Amino acid sequence: MEKQQLPNSTLILVFGIISIVTCCCYGIIGLIFGIIALVLASKATKLYAANPDLYSDYNNVKIGKILAIIGLVLNAIYLLYIVWIFSTIGYEGIQEMQQEMMRNMGQ
């Protein structure tokens, strides 16, 4: 009997990569992709554990899960950093810093 590909195995891998790449988007987008990848990986792992001889591409699921966990950690750290920045210097302070950077770039 020919092995079939696990459902969403490639999607899990792609979402894990996207969760890492988008960690600089205020942490929100990467958190969403990381959580979706972990949920899909959990379902795929249960499906594979029920009948491992029937499915292939379990390596994509494992790698995608690892990447999603790394992405979640990076996004959580970045989100906490953004919250800390807003709580310490506020929105006006951030705008002043941006204006100062723009003035320095123009010189």
MINU-233499 format. One record per atom (N, C-alpha, C, O, CB): x, y, z. Coordinates in steps of 0.001 Angstrom, whole numbers, plus 500000, padded with zeros to 6 digits. Glycine has a CB too. Example, Ala and Ser with C-alpha at 12.3 -4.5 7.8 and 13.67 -1.06 7.14 Angstrom:
<recs>
513190494310507800512300495500507800513200496700507800514236496681508465511308495527509046512850497750507080513670498940507140512900500030507870513409501138508039514084499402505725
</recs>
This chain:
<recs>
500831498816500000500000500000500000500879501252500000501853501346500746499053499996501213500523502175499175501304503399499036500981504374500169499821504570500532501035504057497670502039504979500717501844505942501799501303507251501234501708507699500161503168506187502564500388507848501973499869509147501567500454510228502470500897509966503588498319509166501619500438511426501955501016512546502682500081512962503809498859512961503660501291513734501736500684513318504940499883513810506061499175515095505652499772515947504995500767514048507314497910515244506033497221516483505680497873517684506364498208517634507547495736516398506063498043518740505615498579520025506096500037519961506532500485520868507234497750520517507244500793518951506158502185518878506604503022520016506022503855520591506723502795517532506212502809520341504763503545521451504152503071522783504707503872523697504902503385521429502627501775522899504961501214524134505524501765524396506925502031525544507280499675524055505568501935523353507712502509523495509054503930524030508960504316524916509723502494522143509805504698523501508037506073523957507840506101525412507400506899526199507910506787523079506808505243525777506462505201527156505966504771528120507067505359529191507214504246527268504767503753527753507840503298528622508929504362528758510016504484529823510622501999528079509535505127527710510270506227527812511230507289528789510761507823529565511553506851526447511466507595528748509471508576529695508916508030531116508960508748532048509321508945529312507461506768531285508596506162532624508606506122533185510016506297534390510201504743532583508015505896532342511014505851532848512388507199533404512835507251534327513648505410531744513338508281532850512312509604533393512644509881534666511854510385535646512403510703532352512365509552534648510570509856535792509702509076537037510134509589538152510036509533535452508235507858536857510605507011538002510950507120538405512416506224539070512936505575537690510625508186538020513083508299538370514503508503539865514723508301540346515838509446537605515134508888540598513716509081542039513864507829542846513523507888544074513475510224542490512990506713542190513289505447542876512998504659543033514289503498542630514368504611542094511937505288543617515296504704543854516616504302542571517323503585542632518322503504544750516490504729541429516850504493540165517517503128539557517313502912538406517693504711540333518927502199540285516730500827539797516616500686538785515483500141537700515688499869540964516395501164539123514309500994538259513135501716536933513343501175535872513032501518538958511861502911536992513858503670535771514100503032534878515151503092533653515041505068536114514517502417535481516178501717534689517180500556533925516559500329532759516880501214535583518309499829534582515676498690533943515024499156532752514192498603531657514301497933534953514140500178532971513356500674531878512520501278530750513359501111529577513027501712532403511533501969531093514428502559530075515288501514529218515984501664528000516078503442530724516316500457529855516468499391529104517141498673528196516156498385527041516469498387530063517806498382528713514965497727527884513947498610526688513583498118525568513447497410528724512682499904526926513428500821525832513091500861524784514198500903523589513908502230526377512836500848525210515458500864524241516556499572523429516622499610522229516895501090524956517880498449524063516380497173523330516394497135522305515263496746521155515467495978524310516268497544522734514068497565521804512935498574520677513161498323519532512786497899522554511637499708521001513771500716519978514048500204518973515075500492517780514978502016520626514547499459519447516040498887518547517038497910517564516394497925516372516699498180519350518138497069518073515508496123517193514810496851516191513920496487515016513871495144518022513969497878516660513217498630515768512333499406514721513121499534513583512670499586516572511459499922515084514283500650514133515118499718513042515635500083511866515654501323514856516293498522513428516049497551512432516509497158511488515371497011510283515574496297513126517079496993512042514189496638511228513032497763510264512684497517509104512353496313512118511830498993510747512760500151509898512460500334508822513528500669507681513211501426510750512347500116509183514783500292508218515875499265507098515795499543505976516217500191508921517231498082507385515260497050506362515148497423505298514118497113504120514300495717507002514778498091505710513034498458504759511982499713505248511258499604505825510176497288504568510976500900505033511828502124505573511225502511504936509896503239505546509113503252505411512177502039503723509627502391503064508371501648503640507180502027503396506034502113501590508470500605504394507434499758504904506366500241506254505817499932506608504679498338505035506866501004507009506633501352508385506263502852508584506127503655507889506750500804509355507290503206509557505291504598509992505155504661511489505468503649512092505827505156509689503711505819512073505335506060513505505570505855513925507016505459515061507277505158514321504691506114513037507948506014513423509359507150514361509747507024515120510708506027512180510260508265514316509005509378515224509291508975516675509095509402517536509863510573514894508406508164516968508086507688518340507891506877518810509090506972519970509489506844518441506615506089517925509658505274518275510817506168518573512020505954519557512729504285517137511149507167517722512246508068517929513387508851519232513243508955520005514196509038516747513523509399519474512060510174520699511837509272521928511933509660522935512525510874520657510460508072521856511356507134522967511441506734523266512863506572524429513230505913522679510624506571522232513673506218522425515084507354523115515833507116524023516629505886521075515749508581522684515580509739523316516222509850524783515809510081525653516649511039522561515861509686525054514517509750526432514040508622527277514623508824528453514928509694526466512517507441526693514778506314527429515363506587527778516821506248528872517271505021526608515254507196526857517558507533527136518954508570528244519038508446529145519868508051525868519652509590528191518190510601529253518162509950530575517790510233531601518408511735528912517167509079530559516783508380531772516382507504532333517482507443533549517665507547531504515169506819531459518225505987531926519336506828532600520413506444533640520948505204530759519939507964532010520725508840532601521746509354533963521285509305534933522041510030531659522058509846534039520050510353535311519526509261536378519491509496537526519867510932535115518124508073535997519039506977536954518960506515537396520336506183538566520525505817536359518194506484536489521298506092536861522652507102537825523263506721538792523923505951535614523530508382537565523044509415538473523562509287539843522920509360540858523612510824537901523311509097539887521601508980541165520908507713541905521330507734543127521478508986540951519392506620541186521525505380541814521965505543542396523363505084543507523628504225540805521939506184541668524249506456542196525587507353543425525528507156544373526289507103541122526460508331543418524634509206544578524460508412545794523988508622546899524488510329544258523459507512545606523043506691546709522540505788547243523642505636548457523780505848546254521334505192546361524422504344546802525541505174547577526547504717548590527075503661545594526228506389547115526820507262547819527754507628549203527226507621550177527979508531547003528016507949549297525931508280550593525330507107551561525450507284552710525857508673550418523849505909551098525097504736551968525175504417552357526612503936553463526857503530551286524547504674551474527557504355551800528949505385552729529575505057553474530499504251550530529770506631552702529091507650553563529698507733554936529045507751555944529752508997552892529622507783555006527724507939556325527098506675556809526411506582557990526079509064556290526098505709555950526188504432556368525620504497556607524121505558556555523498503958557612526302503333556867523573503206557069522135503898558349521686504521558382520625501739557106521737503792559397522489504434560666522118505951560539522104506618561107521239504016561777523084506493559796523061507938559577523094508433558821521881509512559105521361508322558830524341507650557862521432508017557102520244507991558001519014508871557914518157507071555903520053506982558866518928506914559798517797508091560758517807508644561063516751505601560583517827508483561238518977509645562132519062510917561422518629511752562010517941509807562668520488511072560175519020512245559405518618512275559212517106513338559301516491512262558045519325511119558950516506511058558774515062511393560075514342512107560053513340509673558277514643510895561200514830511198562492514216512676562809514327513268563328513380510374563603514863513278562508515455514710562736515645515528561857514685516530562308514130515112562449517113515103560623514494515789559731513547515677560266512127516642560206511366515206558305513622514515560787511762514322561329510424515197562566510207515763562748509129512843561675510197515304563406511222516172564582511113517630564161510948518358564754510151516017565486512353518061563151511688519450562681511595519726562040510238520838562150509722519753561678512719518744561381509661518932560765508352519012561817507261519692561607506257517802559787508055518333562944507433518333564001506440519634564788506409519906565468505419517196564929506694520425564720507431521670565496507486522813564772506864523929565291506831522018565842508895
</recs>
